[in-house]
Amino acid sequence: MPTTPTDAQRQKLRSKAWFDNPANADMTALYLERTMNFGLTLEELQSGKPVIGIAQSGSDLSPCNRHHIFLAERVREGIREAGGICFEFPVHPIQETCKRPTAGLDRNLAYLSLVETLYGYPIDGVVLTTGCDKTTPAQIMAAATVDLPAIVLSGGPMLNGWFKGERTGSGTIVWKAREMMARGEIDYKGFAELVASSAPSAGHCNTMGTASTMNSLAEALGMSLPGCAAIPAPYRERQQMSYETGKRIVDMVWEDMRPSHILTREAFENAIVVNSAIGGSTNAPIHLNAIARHVGVSLDNDDWERIGHDVPLLVNMQPAGEYLGEEYHRAGGVPAVVAELIAKGRIKPARTVNGRTLIENCEGRFAQDRDVIKPYDQPMVEAAGFLNLKGNLFDSAIMKTSVISDEFRQRYLSNPDDPNAFEGRAIVFDGPEDYHHRIDDPALEIDEHCVLFMRGAGPIGYPGAAEVVNMRAPTHLLKRGITSLACIGDGRQSGTSGSPSILNASPEAASGGGLALLRTGDRVRIDLAKRSADILISDEELEARRAELTKAGGYKYPDHQTPWQEIQRGIVDELSNGMVLKPAVKYQRIAETKGVPRDNH
């Protein structure tokens, strides 16, 4: 039942300081008259109803989120039904597939912009409209910083892609198609047609890429209503969920339910466990570590391995499996996955936006299709979480174990005298342009035991950290059926990629990490049992190379192209630390700790 607010609750509304402050009639009149000029009435603005923001991430520049423009209409209806007033406003666009040089530049910019909006305007609560990869963490980070009542409405995945009777998953098909074109099996036009088949409707990636991952984790964190994450964008349930979300945020304001009440240590541990079970993206640690830092919860990549590595892979969805977003939803989505985890004692009773715990929301809601969401005791992979590797190459780098193929395991990890470890000759590329230019160069003499390295792709070096670590093998190996070489780098990888790369290496080459000292031809050793990654050279040689690099002015990377590139490069943290803006994390719960901002006149 809707909450009936008391007079005391109405007096505490943040928006009252703008619209109904008799102690400062001059400013109240100014705020009122300009807000009324598009048709709101004085009675509405001084009614004691909460002002609910809709953080609108849909635009023509953000096609994966564009349908939020229409979903917002149902959100508005829900807000009005529950007794709120709706203010819709734009969020800085972030589109993973279209932004150059990388959408990684935009997450923190969108975060900063939304913090200023939520804090500086008469907003009592907010609906966060998420979808494409970084729109989800950017908005939750901002909501955590300001700490107003907030709820996540994801836009949902596209319908399944199909091509000649087979499912084509968005993003995932790109990696297959580029191998096919390199082998001469399809031409340029065929490449475009095959990839386009994977995007048949509105919505974000229909694979378990970073978009589906982050929206699933928003639900696992407790920031969405149960079942929200997996509903495909065109389904009627998506509109219904929009309406229910709009209704719920009004009651959240009266209950004073804030992100800090939901984003607890228990909630983050639940999200890590769910991420392993769904085969989630390697981008998830970056974004969840960032959200945790902004809400004041300690979380690092060691936690990801310790809490999540032994969790089995339950969701049979591309890139780790067979199916796509429609089947994931029909099988039960996040609640069905969580139900399996609850039954094995892997979920903690963390609070969610509907006022109930995650266990209360999901217990017993087992999958409708056991081929899509497997039983806990019959998983696709026994231990599907991330490994956190360390050594003289870096202090931290993530490896996704759920996508280690039989081919990769046989070549690199099956030596009976050295199990789960391998050594190889390093082939080093400085950015993706260098890689594309030289991957088929015979002079490199790349064979099936080489290890490909991508550096200069991190938050500073690229800038923004690009999804370029999952490198295809050279054409002569592809023609022999060798599709996956070991890839390591200080950049990121698309969540739609099935490559078991070692990535997000921190510190990156541009900030003095060990990758900057690596040379083509060096022997490297990766030991998954020991969680180690090292250049096989002496400490003396390593220090000599470091001194040489320092004398040369450090690792060279491209010049700034925009003011924001320079600003972010100067204050951004490593990927392992969430790629946050270092000065920003000290600003927490500012709606409470900083109070209402000063008047503007």
C-alpha positions as CSV (number, residue, x, y, z in Angstrom):
1,M,0.0,0.0,0.0
2,P,1.2,3.6,-0.7
3,T,2.7,5.5,2.2
4,T,0.5,8.3,3.6
5,P,3.0,11.0,4.5
6,T,2.7,13.0,7.7
7,D,3.0,16.8,7.9
8,A,6.4,16.3,9.4
9,Q,7.6,14.3,6.4
10,R,6.3,16.9,4.0
11,Q,8.1,19.6,5.9
12,K,11.4,17.7,5.5
13,L,11.2,17.6,1.7
14,R,14.3,19.0,0.2
15,S,12.4,20.7,-2.6
16,K,10.6,22.8,0.0
17,A,13.8,24.9,0.4
18,W,13.2,26.1,-3.2
19,F,9.4,26.3,-3.5
20,D,8.0,27.0,-0.1
21,N,10.4,28.9,2.1
22,P,8.6,31.9,3.8
23,A,11.8,32.9,5.5
24,N,13.2,33.8,2.1
25,A,10.3,35.0,0.0
26,D,12.5,36.7,-2.6
27,M,14.3,33.5,-3.7
28,T,11.2,31.4,-3.3
29,A,9.3,33.6,-5.7
30,L,12.2,33.5,-8.2
31,Y,12.4,29.7,-8.1
32,L,8.6,29.4,-8.4
33,E,7.9,31.8,-11.3
34,R,10.5,30.3,-13.6
35,T,9.5,26.8,-12.8
36,M,5.9,27.6,-13.4
37,N,6.5,29.1,-16.9
38,F,5.9,25.8,-18.7
39,G,2.6,25.1,-17.0
40,L,3.1,23.8,-13.5
41,T,0.9,25.6,-11.0
42,L,1.7,27.3,-7.7
43,E,-0.6,24.8,-5.9
44,E,1.4,21.8,-7.3
45,L,4.8,23.2,-6.3
46,Q,3.7,24.1,-2.8
47,S,1.5,21.1,-2.3
48,G,4.0,19.2,-0.2
49,K,4.3,16.5,-2.9
50,P,7.9,15.2,-3.5
51,V,9.7,16.3,-6.7
52,I,11.0,13.2,-8.4
53,G,13.7,13.5,-11.1
54,I,13.9,11.2,-14.1
55,A,17.6,11.1,-15.1
56,Q,17.0,10.7,-18.8
57,S,19.9,8.8,-20.6
58,G,18.0,8.2,-23.8
59,S,19.0,10.2,-26.9
60,D,19.7,9.8,-30.6
61,L,23.4,9.6,-29.6
62,S,22.6,6.8,-27.2
63,P,20.6,4.3,-29.3
64,C,20.8,1.5,-26.7
65,N,19.0,3.8,-24.3
66,R,16.8,5.8,-26.7
67,H,13.6,4.0,-25.8
68,H,13.9,5.5,-22.3
69,I,12.4,8.6,-23.9
70,F,9.2,6.5,-24.2
71,L,9.6,4.5,-21.0
72,A,9.7,7.8,-19.1
73,E,6.1,8.4,-19.9
74,R,5.1,5.4,-17.9
75,V,7.5,6.4,-15.2
76,R,5.8,9.8,-15.0
77,E,2.4,8.1,-14.7
78,G,3.6,6.0,-11.8
79,I,5.1,9.0,-10.1
80,R,1.8,11.0,-10.5
81,E,-0.3,8.0,-9.4
82,A,1.8,7.8,-6.2
83,G,1.5,11.5,-5.5
84,G,4.7,12.9,-6.8
85,I,5.7,15.7,-9.3
86,C,8.0,14.7,-12.1
87,F,11.0,16.6,-13.4
88,E,12.8,14.9,-16.3
89,F,16.3,16.0,-17.2
90,P,19.1,14.9,-19.6
91,V,22.1,12.8,-18.6
92,H,25.4,13.2,-20.5
93,P,25.2,10.6,-23.3
94,I,27.4,7.4,-23.1
95,Q,27.2,5.0,-26.1
96,E,29.8,2.2,-26.0
97,T,29.8,1.5,-29.7
98,C,29.8,5.0,-31.1
99,K,32.0,7.2,-28.9
100,R,35.6,7.9,-29.9
101,P,38.2,7.4,-28.6
102,T,36.3,5.4,-26.0
103,A,33.1,5.7,-23.9
104,G,35.4,5.0,-20.9
105,L,36.1,8.8,-21.0
106,D,32.4,9.5,-20.4
107,R,31.5,7.5,-17.3
108,N,33.2,9.9,-14.9
109,L,32.0,13.0,-16.9
110,A,28.4,11.7,-16.7
111,Y,28.9,11.0,-13.0
112,L,30.1,14.6,-12.3
113,S,27.3,16.1,-14.3
114,L,24.6,14.1,-12.5
115,V,26.1,14.8,-9.1
116,E,25.7,18.6,-9.8
117,T,22.2,18.1,-11.0
118,L,21.0,16.0,-8.1
119,Y,22.6,18.2,-5.5
120,G,21.9,21.6,-7.1
121,Y,18.3,21.3,-8.1
122,P,15.0,20.8,-6.1
123,I,14.9,17.0,-6.3
124,D,13.7,14.8,-3.5
125,G,14.2,11.4,-5.3
126,V,15.4,10.1,-8.7
127,V,14.7,7.4,-11.2
128,L,18.0,6.4,-12.8
129,T,17.4,5.2,-16.4
130,T,20.2,2.8,-17.3
131,G,21.1,0.5,-20.1
132,C,24.3,0.8,-22.2
133,D,27.4,-0.3,-20.2
134,K,28.5,2.8,-18.4
135,T,25.2,4.6,-18.0
136,T,24.5,2.2,-15.1
137,P,27.6,2.8,-13.0
138,A,27.8,6.5,-13.8
139,Q,24.3,7.1,-12.4
140,I,24.6,4.8,-9.4
141,M,27.9,6.4,-8.5
142,A,26.3,9.9,-8.6
143,A,23.3,8.7,-6.6
144,A,25.6,7.2,-4.0
145,T,27.6,10.5,-3.8
146,V,24.5,12.7,-3.3
147,D,22.6,10.0,-1.4
148,L,19.0,11.0,-2.3
149,P,16.4,8.2,-2.6
150,A,17.2,6.6,-5.9
151,I,15.9,3.6,-7.9
152,V,17.3,2.0,-11.1
153,L,15.1,1.4,-14.2
154,S,17.1,-0.5,-16.8
155,G,16.1,-0.4,-20.4
156,G,16.5,-4.1,-21.1
157,P,18.2,-6.0,-23.9
158,M,17.3,-6.1,-27.6
159,L,15.4,-9.0,-29.0
160,N,17.4,-12.0,-30.1
161,G,19.5,-11.6,-33.2
162,W,19.2,-14.2,-35.9
163,F,21.1,-15.0,-39.1
164,K,20.4,-18.0,-41.4
165,G,18.6,-19.8,-38.5
166,E,21.3,-19.2,-35.9
167,R,21.3,-16.8,-32.9
168,T,23.6,-13.8,-33.4
169,G,24.5,-12.1,-30.2
170,S,25.3,-8.4,-30.2
171,G,29.0,-7.8,-29.8
172,T,29.9,-11.5,-29.6
173,I,29.2,-12.0,-33.3
174,V,31.7,-9.2,-34.1
175,W,34.6,-11.3,-32.8
176,K,33.5,-14.3,-34.8
177,A,32.9,-12.2,-37.9
178,R,36.4,-10.6,-37.8
179,E,37.9,-14.1,-37.8
180,M,35.7,-15.2,-40.7
181,M,36.8,-12.1,-42.7
182,A,40.4,-12.6,-41.9
183,R,40.1,-16.2,-43.3
184,G,38.4,-14.9,-46.4
185,E,35.0,-16.5,-45.6
186,I,33.1,-13.3,-45.8
187,D,33.8,-9.9,-47.4
188,Y,33.3,-6.4,-46.1
189,K,29.6,-6.3,-47.0
190,G,29.0,-9.7,-45.5
191,F,30.8,-8.6,-42.3
192,A,28.4,-5.7,-41.9
193,E,25.3,-7.7,-42.7
194,L,26.2,-10.5,-40.2
195,V,27.0,-8.1,-37.4
196,A,23.8,-6.0,-38.1
197,S,21.7,-9.1,-37.7
198,S,22.5,-9.1,-34.0
199,A,20.6,-5.8,-33.3
200,P,17.0,-6.3,-34.4
201,S,15.2,-3.9,-31.9
202,A,15.5,-1.3,-29.3
203,G,17.6,-2.1,-26.3
204,H,21.1,-2.8,-25.1
205,C,23.3,-5.9,-26.0
206,N,21.3,-9.1,-25.9
207,T,24.3,-11.0,-24.8
208,M,25.7,-11.2,-21.2
209,G,28.0,-8.2,-22.1
210,T,28.7,-5.4,-19.8
211,A,25.2,-3.9,-20.3
212,S,23.3,-7.0,-19.2
213,T,25.9,-7.6,-16.5
214,M,25.7,-4.2,-15.0
215,N,21.9,-4.1,-15.0
216,S,21.8,-7.6,-13.5
217,L,24.2,-6.4,-10.8
218,A,22.1,-3.2,-10.2
219,E,19.3,-5.6,-9.4
220,A,21.5,-7.9,-7.3
221,L,22.7,-4.8,-5.4
222,G,19.1,-4.1,-4.5
223,M,18.8,-0.9,-6.6
224,S,16.1,-2.2,-8.9
225,L,12.8,-3.8,-8.4
226,P,12.9,-7.6,-8.6
227,G,12.9,-8.9,-12.2
228,C,13.8,-5.5,-13.7
229,A,17.1,-6.2,-15.3
230,A,16.3,-8.9,-17.9
231,I,13.0,-7.8,-19.4
232,P,13.7,-7.2,-23.2
233,A,13.2,-3.6,-24.2
234,P,10.2,-4.2,-26.5
235,Y,8.2,-6.4,-24.1
236,R,5.1,-5.0,-22.4
237,E,6.6,-5.9,-19.0
238,R,9.2,-3.3,-19.6
239,Q,6.5,-0.6,-19.7
240,Q,4.9,-2.2,-16.7
241,M,8.1,-2.1,-14.8
242,S,8.6,1.5,-15.6
243,Y,5.2,2.3,-14.1
244,E,5.9,0.3,-10.9
245,T,9.3,2.0,-10.6
246,G,7.8,5.4,-10.8
247,K,5.3,4.5,-8.1
248,R,7.9,3.0,-5.8
249,I,10.3,6.0,-5.8
250,V,7.7,8.2,-4.3
251,D,7.3,5.9,-1.3
252,M,11.1,5.7,-1.1
253,V,11.2,9.4,-0.5
254,W,8.6,9.2,2.3
255,E,10.6,6.2,3.8
256,D,13.8,8.2,3.4
257,M,15.4,5.1,1.8
258,R,18.7,6.2,0.3
259,P,21.5,4.4,-1.6
260,S,23.6,4.3,1.5
261,H,21.0,2.1,3.2
262,I,21.1,-0.3,0.2
263,L,24.7,-0.3,-1.0
264,T,26.2,-2.1,2.0
265,R,29.1,-4.5,2.1
266,E,26.6,-7.4,2.1
267,A,25.0,-6.0,-1.1
268,F,28.4,-5.8,-2.9
269,E,29.2,-9.4,-1.9
270,N,25.9,-10.5,-3.3
271,A,26.7,-8.8,-6.5
272,I,30.1,-10.5,-6.8
273,V,28.5,-13.9,-6.3
274,V,25.8,-13.1,-8.9
275,N,28.3,-11.9,-11.4
276,S,30.1,-15.2,-11.4
277,A,26.8,-17.2,-11.7
278,I,25.7,-15.1,-14.8
279,G,29.2,-15.1,-16.4
280,G,29.4,-11.4,-16.0
281,S,31.8,-9.0,-17.7
282,T,35.4,-8.2,-16.7
283,N,34.2,-4.6,-16.6
284,A,32.1,-5.3,-13.6
285,P,35.0,-5.1,-11.0
286,I,35.9,-1.7,-12.4
287,H,32.4,-0.3,-12.0
288,L,31.4,-2.0,-8.7
289,N,34.7,-1.0,-7.1
290,A,34.0,2.6,-8.2
291,I,30.4,2.5,-6.8
292,A,31.8,1.1,-3.5
293,R,34.4,3.8,-3.2
294,H,31.8,6.5,-3.7
295,V,29.5,5.1,-1.0
296,G,32.4,4.4,1.4
297,V,32.5,0.6,1.2
298,S,35.9,-1.1,1.0
299,L,36.1,-3.4,-2.1
300,D,39.0,-4.6,-4.2
301,N,39.9,-7.2,-6.8
302,D,41.2,-9.6,-4.1
303,D,37.6,-9.6,-2.8
304,W,36.3,-10.5,-6.3
305,E,38.5,-13.6,-6.3
306,R,37.9,-14.6,-2.7
307,I,34.1,-14.2,-2.8
308,G,33.4,-15.1,-6.3
309,H,35.9,-17.5,-7.8
310,D,34.4,-20.7,-6.6
311,V,30.8,-19.8,-7.7
312,P,29.6,-21.9,-10.6
313,L,28.4,-20.5,-14.0
314,L,24.6,-21.0,-14.1
315,V,23.5,-18.8,-17.0
316,N,23.8,-20.4,-20.5
317,M,24.1,-17.2,-22.4
318,Q,26.5,-15.8,-25.0
319,P,29.5,-15.2,-24.9
320,A,30.0,-18.0,-22.3
321,G,27.0,-20.1,-23.5
322,E,24.4,-20.5,-26.2
323,Y,21.3,-18.3,-25.5
324,L,20.5,-14.6,-25.5
325,G,18.4,-12.1,-23.6
326,E,14.9,-13.2,-24.4
327,E,15.6,-16.7,-23.1
328,Y,17.3,-15.3,-20.0
329,H,14.2,-13.3,-19.2
330,R,11.8,-16.1,-19.9
331,A,13.8,-18.5,-17.7
332,G,13.5,-16.1,-14.7
333,G,16.3,-13.6,-15.0
334,V,18.1,-12.4,-11.9
335,P,15.6,-13.7,-9.4
336,A,16.0,-17.3,-10.7
337,V,19.8,-17.1,-10.5
338,V,19.6,-15.7,-7.0
339,A,17.2,-18.4,-6.0
340,E,19.8,-21.0,-6.8
341,L,22.4,-19.1,-4.8
342,I,20.1,-18.7,-1.9
343,A,19.5,-22.4,-1.7
344,K,23.2,-23.0,-1.3
345,G,23.7,-20.2,1.3
346,R,25.6,-17.9,-1.0
347,I,23.3,-14.8,-0.7
348,K,23.1,-12.4,2.3
349,P,19.9,-10.7,3.5
350,A,20.8,-7.2,2.1
351,R,18.0,-4.7,1.8
352,T,16.6,-3.7,-1.6
353,V,14.6,-0.8,-2.9
354,N,11.2,-2.4,-2.3
355,G,12.0,-2.6,1.4
356,R,12.5,-6.3,1.4
357,T,15.8,-8.3,1.4
358,L,17.2,-9.9,-1.7
359,I,16.5,-13.3,-0.1
360,E,12.8,-12.4,0.6
361,N,12.5,-11.2,-3.0
362,C,14.0,-14.2,-4.7
363,E,13.8,-17.3,-2.5
364,G,12.1,-20.2,-4.3
365,R,11.9,-18.4,-7.7
366,F,13.7,-21.1,-9.5
367,A,14.2,-21.1,-13.3
368,Q,11.4,-22.0,-15.7
369,D,14.0,-23.3,-18.2
370,R,16.8,-25.4,-16.7
371,D,18.8,-25.3,-20.0
372,V,19.1,-21.5,-19.8
373,I,19.6,-21.1,-16.1
374,K,21.2,-24.3,-14.8
375,P,20.7,-25.9,-11.3
376,Y,23.6,-25.0,-8.9
377,D,24.7,-28.6,-8.8
378,Q,24.7,-29.0,-12.6
379,P,26.6,-25.9,-13.8
380,M,28.3,-25.1,-17.1
381,V,31.5,-24.3,-15.2
382,E,32.3,-25.4,-11.7
383,A,34.3,-22.3,-10.6
384,A,33.5,-19.3,-12.9
385,G,34.7,-16.2,-11.1
386,F,37.7,-14.0,-11.7
387,L,41.3,-14.6,-10.8
388,N,43.4,-11.6,-9.7
389,L,46.9,-12.0,-11.0
390,K,50.0,-10.1,-9.7
391,G,53.7,-10.0,-10.4
392,N,56.4,-7.7,-11.9
393,L,54.1,-7.0,-14.9
394,F,51.4,-5.4,-12.7
395,D,49.9,-5.3,-9.2
396,S,46.5,-6.5,-10.3
397,A,44.9,-7.9,-13.5
398,I,41.7,-9.8,-13.9
399,M,41.1,-13.1,-15.8
400,K,37.6,-14.4,-16.5
401,T,37.7,-18.2,-16.0
402,S,34.2,-18.9,-17.3
403,V,35.3,-18.3,-20.9
404,I,38.5,-20.4,-21.0
405,S,37.9,-22.6,-24.0
406,D,39.0,-26.2,-24.4
407,E,41.3,-25.0,-27.2
408,F,42.9,-22.4,-24.9
409,R,43.2,-24.8,-22.0
410,Q,44.7,-27.5,-24.1
411,R,47.4,-25.2,-25.6
412,Y,48.3,-23.2,-22.5
413,L,47.2,-24.9,-19.3
414,S,47.5,-28.7,-19.8
415,N,51.3,-29.4,-19.4
416,P,51.3,-32.2,-16.8
417,D,54.7,-31.0,-15.6
418,D,53.5,-27.5,-15.1
419,P,49.7,-27.5,-14.8
420,N,47.6,-24.3,-15.1
421,A,50.7,-22.4,-16.1
422,F,52.5,-21.4,-19.3
423,E,55.4,-19.5,-20.6
424,G,55.7,-17.8,-24.0
425,R,57.4,-15.2,-26.1
426,A,55.9,-11.7,-25.7
427,I,54.6,-9.8,-28.7
428,V,54.1,-6.2,-27.6
429,F,51.8,-3.7,-29.2
430,D,51.5,0.0,-28.3
431,G,47.9,0.7,-28.8
432,P,45.4,-0.9,-31.2
433,E,46.7,1.0,-34.3
434,D,50.1,-0.7,-33.8
435,Y,48.4,-4.0,-33.4
436,H,46.2,-3.7,-36.5
437,H,49.3,-2.6,-38.5
438,R,51.6,-5.4,-37.4
439,I,49.5,-8.5,-36.3
440,D,50.1,-10.1,-39.7
441,D,53.7,-9.1,-40.1
442,P,55.8,-12.2,-40.8
443,A,58.8,-10.6,-39.1
444,L,57.1,-11.1,-35.7
445,E,57.1,-14.9,-36.2
446,I,54.0,-15.3,-34.1
447,D,53.2,-18.9,-33.3
448,E,50.6,-20.6,-31.3
449,H,52.6,-20.3,-28.1
450,C,53.2,-16.5,-28.2
451,V,51.5,-14.1,-25.8
452,L,50.0,-10.9,-27.2
453,F,50.4,-7.8,-25.1
454,M,48.4,-4.5,-25.5
455,R,49.6,-1.5,-23.6
456,G,48.9,2.2,-23.7
457,A,45.2,1.4,-23.5
458,G,44.5,2.4,-19.8
459,P,42.7,5.3,-18.2
460,I,45.7,7.6,-18.9
461,G,47.3,6.0,-21.9
462,Y,44.4,5.8,-24.2
463,P,42.8,7.9,-22.6
464,G,39.8,6.4,-20.8
465,A,40.7,2.7,-21.0
466,A,39.6,1.2,-24.3
467,E,38.2,-2.3,-25.1
468,V,41.1,-3.5,-27.2
469,V,42.8,-6.3,-25.3
470,N,40.9,-9.2,-26.9
471,M,43.1,-9.4,-30.0
472,R,42.5,-11.9,-32.8
473,A,45.4,-14.2,-33.8
474,P,47.3,-13.5,-37.0
475,T,45.6,-14.8,-40.2
476,H,48.0,-17.7,-40.8
477,L,47.1,-19.1,-37.4
478,L,43.3,-18.5,-38.0
479,K,43.6,-20.5,-41.2
480,R,45.0,-23.4,-39.1
481,G,42.0,-23.2,-36.7
482,I,43.9,-21.5,-33.9
483,T,41.5,-18.8,-32.8
484,S,42.7,-17.7,-29.4
485,L,46.1,-16.7,-28.3
486,A,46.8,-15.5,-24.7
487,C,46.1,-11.8,-24.6
488,I,47.3,-9.5,-21.8
489,G,46.9,-5.7,-21.4
490,D,46.3,-2.5,-19.5
491,G,43.1,-1.8,-21.3
492,R,39.7,-3.4,-21.1
493,Q,37.7,-6.0,-23.1
494,S,34.1,-5.9,-24.2
495,G,31.9,-8.0,-22.0
496,T,30.5,-9.5,-25.2
497,S,33.9,-11.1,-25.9
498,G,34.5,-14.8,-25.0
499,S,38.3,-14.3,-24.8
500,P,40.0,-15.4,-21.5
501,S,42.2,-12.3,-21.6
502,I,44.2,-11.0,-18.7
503,L,43.3,-7.4,-18.6
504,N,42.5,-4.2,-16.6
505,A,46.2,-4.4,-15.7
506,S,47.1,-1.9,-12.9
507,P,49.2,0.2,-12.8
508,E,49.0,0.8,-16.5
509,A,52.1,1.4,-18.7
510,A,51.4,5.2,-18.8
511,S,51.6,5.4,-15.0
512,G,54.8,3.4,-14.7
513,G,53.5,-0.2,-14.5
514,G,55.6,-3.2,-15.5
515,L,54.0,-3.4,-18.9
516,A,56.0,-0.3,-19.9
517,L,59.2,-2.3,-19.4
518,L,58.2,-5.3,-21.5
519,R,59.9,-5.9,-24.9
520,T,58.9,-8.1,-27.8
521,G,60.9,-11.3,-27.5
522,D,60.9,-11.4,-23.7
523,R,59.8,-14.6,-22.1
524,V,56.8,-14.3,-19.7
525,R,55.4,-16.7,-17.3
526,I,51.7,-16.9,-16.2
527,D,50.9,-19.2,-13.3
528,L,47.1,-19.4,-12.5
529,A,47.7,-21.6,-9.5
530,K,50.0,-19.0,-8.0
531,R,48.0,-16.1,-9.5
532,S,51.3,-14.7,-10.9
533,A,52.4,-12.9,-14.1
534,D,56.0,-12.1,-14.6
535,I,58.6,-11.1,-17.2
536,L,61.4,-13.7,-16.9
537,I,64.3,-11.3,-16.5
538,S,66.5,-10.4,-13.5
539,D,65.7,-7.8,-11.0
540,E,68.8,-5.9,-12.1
541,E,67.6,-5.9,-15.8
542,L,64.2,-4.8,-14.7
543,E,65.6,-1.8,-12.8
544,A,67.9,-0.9,-15.6
545,R,64.9,-0.8,-18.0
546,R,63.0,1.3,-15.5
547,A,65.8,3.8,-15.2
548,E,66.1,4.0,-19.0
549,L,62.3,4.6,-19.3
550,T,62.4,7.3,-16.6
551,K,65.4,9.0,-18.3
552,A,63.4,9.0,-21.6
553,G,60.5,10.8,-19.8
554,G,58.3,7.8,-19.1
555,Y,55.9,5.8,-21.4
556,K,54.8,7.9,-24.3
557,Y,51.1,8.2,-25.1
558,P,49.0,10.4,-27.4
559,D,48.5,14.1,-26.7
560,H,45.2,15.4,-25.2
561,Q,42.6,16.1,-27.8
562,T,40.0,17.8,-25.6
563,P,40.0,19.6,-22.2
564,W,38.3,16.7,-20.5
565,Q,40.9,14.3,-21.6
566,E,43.6,16.4,-20.0
567,I,41.5,17.0,-16.8
568,Q,40.7,13.3,-16.4
569,R,44.2,12.1,-17.1
570,G,45.4,14.3,-14.3
571,I,43.2,12.9,-11.6
572,V,42.0,9.5,-12.6
573,D,42.9,6.3,-10.6
574,E,43.9,2.9,-11.9
575,L,41.4,0.3,-13.2
576,S,41.8,-1.8,-10.2
577,N,40.7,1.1,-8.0
578,G,37.6,1.7,-10.1
579,M,39.0,4.3,-12.5
580,V,37.4,6.9,-10.2
581,L,38.4,10.5,-10.1
582,K,40.7,10.6,-7.0
583,P,39.4,13.9,-5.5
584,A,35.8,12.8,-5.9
585,V,35.7,9.9,-3.5
586,K,35.9,12.1,-0.5
587,Y,32.5,13.6,-1.3
588,Q,30.0,11.2,0.2
589,R,26.3,11.6,1.3
590,I,26.5,15.2,0.4
591,A,22.8,15.9,0.5
592,E,23.2,15.2,4.3
593,T,26.7,16.2,5.0
594,K,26.8,19.4,2.9
595,G,23.2,20.5,3.4
596,V,21.1,22.4,0.8
597,P,23.3,24.6,-1.5
598,R,23.4,28.3,-1.1
599,D,20.9,30.4,-3.0
600,N,21.8,31.7,-6.5
601,H,20.9,35.4,-6.0
